[in-house]
């Protein structure tokens, strides 16, 4: 490494993040350069439009890579199996907690009666985000997908929506752990969303590090974060030479078992 490059990297490290959004640059052997963007799947009005410098990076890239292309109108929740009633799947404490939270969010409990437990958790989380002022069309990956289409830039998926749903369907006990974690860490998850919004509107994490509250049990974290990061690492390492903007959920870039560490 030349002295100039070393000094440039040292200066960036001392200064903090070189970008006004959460992002980490990783170069792989063979001329593959990744701009990893910490996406939030739902955003606030103030998070649009995207930073001009990020759009410029996108236009200079060979492709945009996302977890799943969510730019279409198809719902990923079609053709799910019908589940037994909730009172057959939850104990009294769990059911009472779910009923209380659903009522606070203005959601009738009957809506969830035949849904998988993981789907109930996701609906609750999406409703919480909406209550905090977040909308899907202001989500970072959605905005990047729209910009990529406008520039006729190729889009590649790391998983795709069908694979994500398949993973959730394979969670033990119908996704009981995800629902339990959602109920137990409800207020912590709200703070986490606000932290990530702050990364886009105020200041991204410095030097690629961030202290984040834990909203997953360890076993669920391994399945939904670490194992997926490992699969994504393998996919990214198999890319042909080029420059890529890679948008994944911000939690995948920071914390234990994160994607940048695996790539480096």
Buried (B, 14 or more C-beta within 10 A) or exposed (E): EEEEEEEEEEEBEEEEBBBBBBBBBBEBEEEBBBBBBBBBBBBBEEBBEBBEEBBEBBEEBBBBBBBBBBBEEEEBEEEBEEBEEBEEBBEEEBBEBBBEBBEEBEBEBEEBBEBBBBBBBBBBBBBBBEEEBBBBEBBBBBBBBBBBEEEEBEBBBBBBBEBBBEBBBEBEEBBBBBBBBBBEBBEBBBEBBEBBBEBBEEEBBEEBEBEBEEBBBEEBBBBBBBEBBEBBBEBBBEBEEEBBBBBBBBBBBBBEBBBBBBBE
